[in-house]
Amino acid sequence: MKKILTLLLLSLTIASCASAKKMKKNEYKDWAIKIAQSEIKHNPELWRADFLKKPKWDYTQGLIAMSMLEVFEATKDSTYFKYVKAFSDFFIAEDGSILTYKLDTYNIDRINGGKFLFDMYRLTKEEKYLKAIRLLRSQLDTHPRMKSGVFWHKKIYPEQVWLDGLYMGAPFYAECIQELKENKENYNDVAKQFILADKYTIDTVTGLCYHAYDDAKAQAWANKENGHSPHFWGRSSGWYMMAMVDVLDFLPKNHIGRKQIIANLNRLSEALLKYQDKETKMWYQVTDLVNREGNYVESSCSSMYIYAMAKGARKGYLPKKFRKIAKEAFEGLTKNATQTNPDGTTSITKACGVAGLGGKPYRSGTFEYYISEPIRNDDPKVVGPFILAALELSK
């Protein structure tokens, strides 16, 4: 009996040690490679990402392209570069025009589709990529704005700022200022996008930001007193956090706006810790309603927070503890929201397909609306951030 108890205690100790084992740097990189290879197998043509049936220039494909070039940079394996090059050349003509892109629709999502073009130009020196960058940049010169100067999310969504839009437009804008040698006064415009969007969407009680704000308070989803949408949507905060850590790569070190952006990043990061799932270490589709029936841990927002927290801590914007938090969350994500498929590929599960406000059919922004949107495997809005998060943790 004593021998049996000893063996049982020994096995429990071994199991405990195994569960406590931390990933090594190369394991994070291996995860990035595994998901990138799987994505290429799932979508041999990059434009098909996001389950498309016909080509469309959009932010999701641009996000995948950018993440693939990061894998290329980390591995020097030309497979990833060739994958993106084929996509680039399919869409970008020699004169810099972009297939399916229409500037006058004033959709800020389309700007994000071109962030990877900076790397394509650096790698190839092909002028068509620089011309395409200038074309996308020109949209921001006439893109509709609120009276305060904040960009509308889209022409079809007047007087509205969505947290999503910060990621879609501002980092590209800031990189243009640096790479195209624009007037440095334009950095003030970039910083203003963040500072005012945070002011418009913040909830001072929780420290979180609402998904969107309607300056006209005309939308059915908008609070008639403060213009807020009804809830805190996980991925909108994810886009916002990634936008903050990425834009700081380009905002000058002595720019007055940096201090406020970093302060906002800290506030939101700390606020999110209160709503992290204790078991999986992931975060929820509707951030604060963790115990409400129907809510679920969602992989895209979790990947985005991991990336932003890990990068923020490495760059010194956030306390060092967030690097450890990001690592634990990544390990929880891989255990609870990935699966191996019969063909040997790996899928990321538990990703919200899409969520928005207004439009046709009308999206109300209620809790019931957010949890009713389809949940998909291998949505590009989780694949891209997952790869970026894994590579960030490998540094």
MORA-V832352 format. One record per residue. N is the residue number from 0. RES is the residue in one letter. NEAR is the number of other C-alpha atoms within 10 Angstrom. Layout:
{{N & RES & NEAR} {N & RES & NEAR}}
This chain:
{{0 & M & 6} {1 & K & 7} {2 & K & 8} {3 & I & 9} {4 & L & 10} {5 & T & 11} {6 & L & 12} {7 & L & 12} {8 & L & 12} {9 & L & 12} {10 & S & 12} {11 & L & 12} {12 & T & 12} {13 & I & 12} {14 & A & 12} {15 & S & 11} {16 & C & 11} {17 & A & 10} {18 & S & 9} {19 & A & 9} {20 & K & 9} {21 & K & 12} {22 & M & 14} {23 & K & 11} {24 & K & 14} {25 & N & 14} {26 & E & 15} {27 & Y & 22} {28 & K & 22} {29 & D & 16} {30 & W & 19} {31 & A & 27} {32 & I & 21} {33 & K & 15} {34 & I & 22} {35 & A & 23} {36 & Q & 17} {37 & S & 20} {38 & E & 24} {39 & I & 17} {40 & K & 12} {41 & H & 16} {42 & N & 14} {43 & P & 12} {44 & E & 15} {45 & L & 22} {46 & W & 26} {47 & R & 16} {48 & A & 23} {49 & D & 17} {50 & F & 11} {51 & L & 10} {52 & K & 9} {53 & K & 7} {54 & P & 14} {55 & K & 17} {56 & W & 20} {57 & D & 20} {58 & Y & 21} {59 & T & 23} {60 & Q & 25} {61 & G & 27} {62 & L & 22} {63 & I & 28} {64 & A & 28} {65 & M & 25} {66 & S & 25} {67 & M & 28} {68 & L & 24} {69 & E & 21} {70 & V & 24} {71 & F & 18} {72 & E & 13} {73 & A & 15} {74 & T & 13} {75 & K & 12} {76 & D & 12} {77 & S & 13} {78 & T & 16} {79 & Y & 22} {80 & F & 20} {81 & K & 14} {82 & Y & 17} {83 & V & 27} {84 & K & 16} {85 & A & 13} {86 & F & 18} {87 & S & 22} {88 & D & 13} {89 & F & 14} {90 & F & 18} {91 & I & 17} {92 & A & 15} {93 & E & 13} {94 & D & 12} {95 & G & 18} {96 & S & 18} {97 & I & 24} {98 & L & 13} {99 & T & 11} {100 & Y & 18} {101 & K & 14} {102 & L & 18} {103 & D & 10} {104 & T & 13} {105 & Y & 20} {106 & N & 23} {107 & I & 28} {108 & D & 20} {109 & R & 24} {110 & I & 30} {111 & N & 25} {112 & G & 24} {113 & G & 29} {114 & K & 24} {115 & F & 24} {116 & L & 22} {117 & F & 19} {118 & D & 15} {119 & M & 22} {120 & Y & 16} {121 & R & 11} {122 & L & 10} {123 & T & 10} {124 & K & 12} {125 & E & 12} {126 & E & 13} {127 & K & 21} {128 & Y & 28} {129 & L & 19} {130 & K & 20} {131 & A & 22} {132 & I & 24} {133 & R & 14} {134 & L & 18} {135 & L & 27} {136 & R & 20} {137 & S & 13} {138 & Q & 19} {139 & L & 18} {140 & D & 8} {141 & T & 12} {142 & H & 19} {143 & P & 20} {144 & R & 18} {145 & M & 15} {146 & K & 9} {147 & S & 10} {148 & G & 12} {149 & V & 22} {150 & F & 27} {151 & W & 23} {152 & H & 26} {153 & K & 21} {154 & K & 17} {155 & I & 13} {156 & Y & 16} {157 & P & 18} {158 & E & 22} {159 & Q & 25} {160 & V & 27} {161 & W & 27} {162 & L & 26} {163 & D & 23} {164 & G & 26} {165 & L & 29} {166 & Y & 26} {167 & M & 24} {168 & G & 26} {169 & A & 27} {170 & P & 25} {171 & F & 26} {172 & Y & 22} {173 & A & 26} {174 & E & 20} {175 & C & 20} {176 & I & 20} {177 & Q & 15} {178 & E & 11} {179 & L & 13} {180 & K & 9} {181 & E & 13} {182 & N & 9} {183 & K & 13} {184 & E & 9} {185 & N & 14} {186 & Y & 22} {187 & N & 14} {188 & D & 16} {189 & V & 22} {190 & A & 22} {191 & K & 18} {192 & Q & 19} {193 & F & 24} {194 & I & 16} {195 & L & 15} {196 & A & 21} {197 & D & 20} {198 & K & 13} {199 & Y & 20} {200 & T & 23} {201 & I & 21} {202 & D & 14} {203 & T & 9} {204 & V & 7} {205 & T & 13} {206 & G & 16} {207 & L & 24} {208 & C & 27} {209 & Y & 23} {210 & H & 25} {211 & A & 30} {212 & Y & 28} {213 & D & 26} {214 & D & 21} {215 & A & 14} {216 & K & 18} {217 & A & 14} {218 & Q & 21} {219 & A & 15} {220 & W & 22} {221 & A & 23} {222 & N & 15} {223 & K & 15} {224 & E & 7} {225 & N & 14} {226 & G & 21} {227 & H & 24} {228 & S & 26} {229 & P & 17} {230 & H & 20} {231 & F & 26} {232 & W & 26} {233 & G & 28} {234 & R & 31} {235 & S & 24} {236 & S & 25} {237 & G & 24} {238 & W & 24} {239 & Y & 28} {240 & M & 28} {241 & M & 24} {242 & A & 24} {243 & M & 24} {244 & V & 24} {245 & D & 20} {246 & V & 23} {247 & L & 20} {248 & D & 13} {249 & F & 18} {250 & L & 22} {251 & P & 15} {252 & K & 11} {253 & N & 8} {254 & H & 11} {255 & I & 13} {256 & G & 20} {257 & R & 19} {258 & K & 13} {259 & Q & 13} {260 & I & 21} {261 & I & 18} {262 & A & 13} {263 & N & 21} {264 & L & 23} {265 & N & 19} {266 & R & 15} {267 & L & 19} {268 & S & 21} {269 & E & 15} {270 & A & 17} {271 & L & 19} {272 & L & 14} {273 & K & 13} {274 & Y & 17} {275 & Q & 19} {276 & D & 17} {277 & K & 11} {278 & E & 8} {279 & T & 18} {280 & K & 21} {281 & M & 28} {282 & W & 29} {283 & Y & 24} {284 & Q & 27} {285 & V & 24} {286 & T & 23} {287 & D & 21} {288 & L & 16} {289 & V & 17} {290 & N & 10} {291 & R & 10} {292 & E & 8} {293 & G & 14} {294 & N & 19} {295 & Y & 21} {296 & V & 25} {297 & E & 24} {298 & S & 33} {299 & S & 33} {300 & C & 29} {301 & S & 30} {302 & S & 29} {303 & M & 27} {304 & Y & 30} {305 & I & 33} {306 & Y & 29} {307 & A & 31} {308 & M & 31} {309 & A & 27} {310 & K & 24} {311 & G & 26} {312 & A & 19} {313 & R & 17} {314 & K & 14} {315 & G & 11} {316 & Y & 19} {317 & L & 23} {318 & P & 13} {319 & K & 15} {320 & K & 11} {321 & F & 21} {322 & R & 21} {323 & K & 15} {324 & I & 15} {325 & A & 26} {326 & K & 22} {327 & E & 17} {328 & A & 22} {329 & F & 26} {330 & E & 16} {331 & G & 19} {332 & L & 26} {333 & T & 16} {334 & K & 11} {335 & N & 18} {336 & A & 18} {337 & T & 18} {338 & Q & 15} {339 & T & 10} {340 & N & 10} {341 & P & 7} {342 & D & 8} {343 & G & 9} {344 & T & 17} {345 & T & 21} {346 & S & 21} {347 & I & 23} {348 & T & 22} {349 & K & 23} {350 & A & 26} {351 & C & 26} {352 & G & 17} {353 & V & 13} {354 & A & 16} {355 & G & 18} {356 & L & 22} {357 & G & 15} {358 & G & 10} {359 & K & 6} {360 & P & 7} {361 & Y & 11} {362 & R & 15} {363 & S & 19} {364 & G & 22} {365 & T & 15} {366 & F & 18} {367 & E & 12} {368 & Y & 13} {369 & Y & 24} {370 & I & 17} {371 & S & 13} {372 & E & 13} {373 & P & 12} {374 & I & 16} {375 & R & 16} {376 & N & 19} {377 & D & 25} {378 & D & 24} {379 & P & 24} {380 & K & 26} {381 & V & 29} {382 & V & 29} {383 & G & 27} {384 & P & 28} {385 & F & 30} {386 & I & 28} {387 & L & 27} {388 & A & 29} {389 & A & 28} {390 & L & 24} {391 & E & 21} {392 & L & 25} {393 & S & 18} {394 & K & 13}}
